[in-house]
């Protein structure tokens, strides 16, 4: 594994989770190796690049996966380095899909108290390669300044065929039997038509998977009222971003969450969604659970069932004992949260 701890509280979180991997290695006789890499906002400020091109090839050859921590620095207000790094990795590794896993743990951490939960467990898939582009700004000749933003969306049948085929194949590997395509029905009619046509075309090859197409408004409503009905949600970039934000809310906050960029022929790139939170740096208040969940899903991706199950059970045990990190209204600091997980693993 290649670790990029990132900015703010990121290095603190990664320092705390390393003992978890070391203990899993010891208890399960695994051979997990991990390396911390320096690519952060500080690196960008010092070198004016997000990552050297030759390092990308080395990462591809030497590591099975990449885990990225919080990115962002007040000295870079437009966060250009974050976008450059993420887009560069997506393009270089041909990571066509961003995936967020949303799952139920315990009523105590659920923001919505009176909904049918039924252990909701679903994925949101976002198309990464094509989509919306900001084309130009224009200065008026009469001395007044008028910013004109022209947003358009560009999708090709070839890319969508590859995207949907990859999604259906991955859904099948996860044993998920229902895929819901989410579109903004009354906007972007050409985009909707192309997406719907290609989606239905690919769906015909997977008779064992139920499909439906619904509007973003309906999807958002049911995520907040009956999320257990969903298995996998697919959407174009900006609509998927809306759904993923609701997923963060449903999970209890950014500190609980991660997503990963996936391509069928490349190593996955995982990114925790905890914010850099510079003012809480070294205060023992960061939430490491999103990172632990990301590690669990890395094990799932590589079919390492034992460590995946152990980490999942440790988190359920933590929440079932009415404990939670500080950012979720609990009393556990970063160290105490990790100590609980380590003690759980040690007793196995």
Secondary structure, DSSP 4 states (H G I P E B T S, - for coil): -EEE--STTHHHHHHHHHHHHHHHHHHHT-----EE---SHHHHHHHSSSS-HHHHHHHHHH-S-EEE-----TTSTT-HHHHHHHHHHHHHHT--EEEEEEE---GGG-S--SS--SS-EEEEEEE-SSEEEE------TTS-------EEEE--HHHHHHHHHHHHHHHHHTT--EEEEEE-TTS-HHHHHHHHHHHHHHHTT-TTSEEEEEEHHHHHHHHHH-GGG-SEEEE-HHHHHHHHHHHHHHHTSGGG-EEEEE-TTS--EEEE-----GGGTTTT----HHHHHHHHHHHHHTT-HHHHHHHHHHHHHHHHTT--BGGGTS-B-HHHHHHHHHHHHHT-
